[in-house]
Amino acid sequence: MAREADTTTWRGGFSLVELLVTLAVLTILLTMAVTTFRGLDEKYDVESETKQLFSDLMEGRARASQRYRVVFVQLAGNGYSTHEDTFTAPDGNGSLEPGSDTRVANVAVRHQLEANLDGGVTSFEFDRNGIASVSGYVRFASTVIPDYDCITIKPTRIKMGRFSGGACVGK
């Protein structure tokens, strides 16, 4: 008896449907990964800006008490600056002279900076003893919820926290 040829041989490769399904799944996974990464990147940026401002405020306070000079802090929606009172030499005159006083920090920020300080001011100072002239908080507006996004300022204390319920809650 003659043997019939085997017509069920295996052919290598993938069908078009298999490739399209695999591509669709990979696209969905990649979209989810990019969205998650962007959220983490935004969170990191807000925390980084908050920590930088905190560091600059602490440096200003220390500089004021170590050098026995007033340090001025100016806040704006897109950044902040600090100046050491050095005009007129040697001890300054107690008022901000932006062109003559020593600029210590001048930082542009990516997230909107919002200040809620006594009297609605956007500038304050650390006196020669390092005491802040205002109380309140400064925060970075964002759509994410980072670990730190605000700083509470009191005359004798500066503390980082998270903005929640209309207030900066210290951590």
C-alpha positions in Angstrom: 0.0 0.0 0.0 1.3 3.4 -0.9 1.9 5.8 1.8 0.2 9.2 1.4 2.3 12.4 1.7 2.0 14.3 5.0 0.4 17.6 4.2 0.5 18.9 7.8 4.0 20.1 7.9 5.0 23.0 10.2 5.9 26.3 8.7 7.9 28.8 10.8 6.8 32.4 11.4 3.8 34.2 12.8 0.5 35.1 11.3 -0.5 38.7 10.7 -3.2 38.5 13.4 -0.6 37.3 16.0 1.7 40.1 15.2 -1.1 42.7 15.4 -2.3 41.4 18.8 1.3 41.4 20.1 1.9 45.0 18.8 -1.4 46.2 20.4 -0.5 44.7 23.8 3.0 46.2 23.7 1.6 49.6 22.8 -0.8 49.5 25.7 2.0 48.5 28.1 4.3 51.2 26.8 1.6 53.9 27.1 1.1 52.9 30.7 4.8 53.0 31.4 5.3 56.4 29.9 2.3 57.8 31.8 3.7 56.5 35.1 7.1 57.8 34.3 5.8 61.3 33.6 3.9 61.3 36.9 7.1 60.2 38.8 9.1 62.8 36.9 6.7 65.6 37.8 6.7 64.4 41.5 10.5 64.4 41.5 10.6 67.9 40.0 8.2 69.4 42.6 10.1 67.7 45.5 13.4 68.9 44.1 12.3 72.5 43.8 10.9 72.4 47.3 14.1 71.0 48.8 16.2 73.6 46.9 14.0 76.5 48.3 14.2 75.0 51.8 18.0 74.8 51.4 18.3 78.4 50.2 16.1 79.6 53.1 18.1 77.7 55.6 21.3 79.1 54.1 19.9 82.7 54.2 19.0 82.3 57.9 22.4 80.9 58.8 24.1 83.6 56.7 22.1 86.3 58.6 23.1 85.1 62.0 26.7 84.2 61.2 27.6 87.5 59.5 25.2 89.6 61.6 23.6 91.0 58.4 20.0 91.1 57.1 19.2 88.7 54.4 16.3 89.5 52.1 14.1 86.9 50.3 12.0 87.9 47.3 9.4 85.4 46.0 7.7 85.5 42.6 5.5 83.1 40.7 8.3 81.9 38.5 11.2 81.9 41.0 12.9 83.5 44.0 16.0 85.3 45.0 18.0 86.1 48.2 20.2 89.0 48.9 22.7 89.7 51.7 22.6 93.3 53.0 26.1 94.5 52.1 25.4 98.1 50.9 26.7 100.3 52.5 29.9 98.6 53.7 30.6 97.0 56.1 27.3 96.2 57.7 24.6 97.3 55.2 21.8 99.7 55.7 18.9 97.4 56.6 17.0 97.9 53.3 17.2 95.9 50.0 19.3 97.5 47.3 19.1 94.9 44.5 21.9 96.5 42.4 24.3 96.9 45.4 23.5 94.1 47.9 25.1 90.8 47.4 22.8 88.3 45.6 23.2 84.9 47.2 20.6 82.9 45.2 18.5 83.6 42.0 16.5 80.6 41.1 13.9 80.1 38.3 11.4 77.4 39.0 9.3 75.3 36.7 6.2 75.0 38.9 4.2 78.1 40.0 5.3 79.4 43.4 2.5 80.5 45.7 3.1 82.4 48.9 0.7 82.8 51.8 2.6 85.0 54.2 1.5 87.6 56.8 -0.1 90.6 55.1 0.0 88.9 51.6 3.6 90.0 51.1 5.9 88.3 48.6 9.2 89.3 50.2 10.6 89.1 53.7 13.8 89.1 55.6 15.9 87.3 58.1 17.2 89.8 60.7 20.7 89.9 62.0 19.8 87.1 64.4 18.3 84.9 61.7 14.7 85.6 62.7 12.1 85.7 59.9 10.0 88.8 59.6 6.8 86.8 58.6 4.8 83.7 59.2 3.0 81.6 56.7 3.8 79.1 53.9 5.2 78.9 50.4 4.1 76.1 48.1 4.7 74.8 44.6 1.5 74.2 42.6 1.3 70.8 40.9 -1.2 68.3 39.6 0.7 65.4 41.4 0.9 64.7 45.1 4.6 64.7 46.1 6.0 63.9 49.5 7.0 67.6 49.9 5.6 70.6 48.1 5.4 73.4 50.6 7.5 75.1 53.3 6.1 76.6 56.5 7.9 79.7 57.6 7.7 81.0 61.2 10.0 83.6 62.9 12.2 80.9 64.5 11.5 77.8 62.4 11.4 76.7 58.7 9.9 73.3 58.0 9.0 71.3 54.8 5.7 69.6 54.4 2.9 68.6 52.1 0.1 70.9 51.1 -3.3 69.4 52.2 -6.6 70.9 53.1 -5.5 74.5 52.4 -2.5 74.3 54.7 1.1 73.2 54.7 1.2 70.2 57.0 4.8 69.6 58.3 6.3 66.2 58.0 
